[in-house]
Amino acid sequence: MNLHRVETKIFAADDTNFTQEELIPIFHRWIREKRLPETLLIDVADYRHVHGGPGVVLIAHELDIAMDAADEQLGMRLATKRDSLADAHTKVLANLRLALDVCCKLEEDTKNRLHFRGDRFQVRVLDRLVAPNTNETFAAARPALMEVFSRVLATSSVVVEHAAESRSPFTVLVSAATSPPMRELLGRCSA
């Protein structure tokens, strides 16, 4: 199965003591300092006023990074938007690596006032033509998702569940029993 436009959400830890507003100057500094060197960072948008919206968004040429509280769960979303088709394993692993890198940088830049859970992820494919939100798509994508997350989480007890809401893009929730730190997960993505 080949995918395009993958989005990964990494959920904030429950004890996070951080407001989305604090991200605005951080994201502006990232643009000035070219904090993501392989990405053309463009602008910061504040959509916190939109109920269920994307929150604070760092807009880049290749991807968007948003801190949102959709479904009452604060988390960082990273969505690629200008990449080519690739097999599901390659695409999900690359997107996850980028998302983990952003989470590591956010934890550093907020002095760990914002930190993330290493046991719960959401993966969406934002291309309904390539990946309609069906059981057939889930059956085709599940092996690649299991392989990627079993490797990165270093456990075979990964649970991948299909969120079969027909009006939304293809979405899965991934969970594990342990919650490794972001830096450790990033290291496993790169290995």
Secondary structure as UniProt FT lines:
FT   STRAND          2..3
FT   STRAND          6..12
FT   TURN            14..15
FT   HELIX           20..22
FT   HELIX           23..33
FT   TURN            37..38
FT   STRAND          41..47
FT   TURN            48..49
FT   TURN            51..52
FT   STRAND          55..60
FT   STRAND          63..68
FT   HELIX           70..72
FT   STRAND          75..80
FT   STRAND          86..87
FT   HELIX           88..109
FT   TURN            110..112
FT   STRAND          116..125
FT   TURN            128..130
FT   HELIX           135..153
FT   STRAND          159..162
FT   TURN            166..167
FT   STRAND          170..175
FT   HELIX           182..190
//
